[in-house]
Amino acid sequence: MTTTKPAQLTPREQRIAPFLARGLRDTEIAPQIGIAPSTVRWHRTQIRRKLGCPTHSYNAILVHHLLAGGHAETPIIGTPAPALNKRELRLIRAVTRWSRHLAIARGARIPPGDYNVALGTLLAKTGAADITELVIRAHSWDLLGGASR
């Protein structure tokens, strides 16, 4: 039986990872560590590749891989987790795996026509502004299993 080694990030990638895990954009990260946004973007691409994230996937997928893999500390959210039903939990898990709405809906076992309403309701219920923040909150609340602290 073979085991896969956790992705090894370079020191610069390790420095950028916590900012990415908080959902910050390249232009927000760059001045904080004194590099150009294009350099942050290049490192983001390298991190995605090393973690096995699809190239053109939602940032939420990258954030999930960083947090689940222990490459960044899970931010602590000051509010308790809301009571979520199985469908809502499936939707959270689905947005950590797929970027296309149809694939997310199928993964969450939601009719595709109900996806936007289901996501909007979930975002409102969790207080998340977007999918990336939803994933960060889900990790903070330990709803995804294996969330690192």
C-alpha positions in Angstrom: 0.0 0.0 0.0 1.3 3.4 -0.9 0.5 6.7 0.8 0.7 10.1 -0.8 3.0 12.6 0.7 1.4 15.9 1.7 2.2 18.7 -0.7 5.4 20.5 0.1 5.0 24.2 -0.3 8.1 26.5 -0.7 8.8 29.0 2.1 7.2 31.8 -0.1 4.1 29.6 -0.8 3.9 28.9 2.9 4.0 32.7 3.6 1.2 33.3 1.1 -1.0 30.3 2.1 -2.6 31.9 5.2 -3.6 35.0 3.2 -5.2 32.8 0.5 -6.9 30.7 3.2 -8.6 33.9 4.5 -10.0 34.5 1.0 -7.8 37.5 0.1 -7.2 38.5 -3.5 -3.7 38.8 -5.0 -3.9 42.6 -4.9 -4.7 42.5 -1.2 -1.9 40.0 -0.4 0.9 41.6 -2.5 1.4 44.8 -0.4 1.3 42.9 2.9 4.3 40.8 1.9 6.1 43.2 -0.4 5.7 41.5 -3.8 3.8 42.2 -7.0 0.3 40.9 -7.5 1.5 38.9 -10.5 4.0 37.1 -8.3 1.2 36.3 -5.8 -0.8 35.0 -8.8 2.1 32.8 -9.9 2.5 31.3 -6.4 -1.3 30.8 -6.2 -1.0 28.8 -9.4 1.8 26.7 -8.1 0.0 26.0 -4.8 -3.1 25.0 -6.8 -1.0 22.6 -8.8 0.7 21.1 -5.8 -2.6 20.6 -3.9 -4.3 19.1 -6.9 -6.9 21.9 -7.4 -8.3 22.4 -10.9 -6.7 25.4 -12.6 -9.9 27.3 -13.2 -11.8 26.4 -10.0 -13.4 28.6 -7.4 -11.1 30.1 -4.8 -13.2 28.1 -2.3 -11.7 24.9 -3.5 -8.2 26.2 -3.0 -9.1 27.5 0.5 -10.6 24.1 1.4 -7.4 22.3 0.3 -5.2 24.7 2.2 -7.3 24.3 5.4 -8.0 20.6 5.2 -4.3 19.9 4.4 -3.0 21.9 7.3 -1.2 24.4 5.1 -2.9 27.3 6.9 -4.5 27.8 10.3 -8.3 27.7 10.2 -9.6 31.2 11.0 -11.9 31.3 14.1 -15.3 32.6 13.4 -16.9 34.4 16.4 -20.4 33.1 15.7 -21.6 29.6 16.4 -22.5 27.3 13.6 -26.2 27.4 12.6 -28.3 24.3 12.6 -27.9 22.9 9.0 -29.8 20.1 7.4 -28.3 17.3 5.4 -29.0 19.0 2.1 -27.2 22.2 3.2 -24.2 20.1 4.5 -24.1 18.3 1.1 -24.1 21.7 -0.6 -21.1 22.9 1.5 -19.2 19.7 0.7 -20.1 20.1 -3.0 -18.7 23.6 -3.3 -15.3 22.3 -2.0 -15.1 19.9 -4.9 -16.7 21.4 -8.0 -16.9 24.9 -9.6 -19.6 24.4 -12.2 -23.1 25.1 -10.9 -24.5 21.9 -12.5 -21.8 19.7 -11.0 -22.3 21.4 -7.6 -26.0 20.8 -7.8 -25.5 17.2 -8.8 -23.0 16.7 -6.0 -25.3 18.1 -3.5 -28.3 16.2 -4.9 -30.2 19.4 -5.6 -32.2 19.9 -8.7 -30.1 22.3 -10.9 -33.0 24.8 -11.1 -32.9 25.1 -7.3 -29.2 25.7 -7.0 -29.2 29.5 -6.9 -32.0 29.6 -4.3 -30.4 26.8 -2.2 -27.0 28.6 -2.2 -28.5 32.0 -1.5 -30.4 30.5 1.5 -27.3 28.8 2.8 -25.2 31.9 2.5 -27.8 33.9 4.4 -28.2 31.3 7.0 -24.4 31.1 7.7 -23.8 34.8 7.3 -21.3 34.2 4.6 -20.9 36.8 1.9 -19.8 34.3 -0.8 -18.8 30.7 -1.4 -15.2 31.2 -0.2 -16.3 32.7 3.1 -18.8 29.8 3.4 -16.0 27.3 3.2 -13.9 29.2 5.7 -16.8 29.3 8.1 -17.5 25.6 7.5 -13.9 24.8 8.5 -14.1 27.0 11.5 -17.2 25.2 12.6 -15.6 21.8 11.8 -18.4 20.9 9.4 -16.1 19.4 6.8 -14.3 16.9 9.0 -10.6 17.0 9.3 -10.5 20.8 9.6 -7.2 21.8 11.1 -6.8 23.9 14.2 
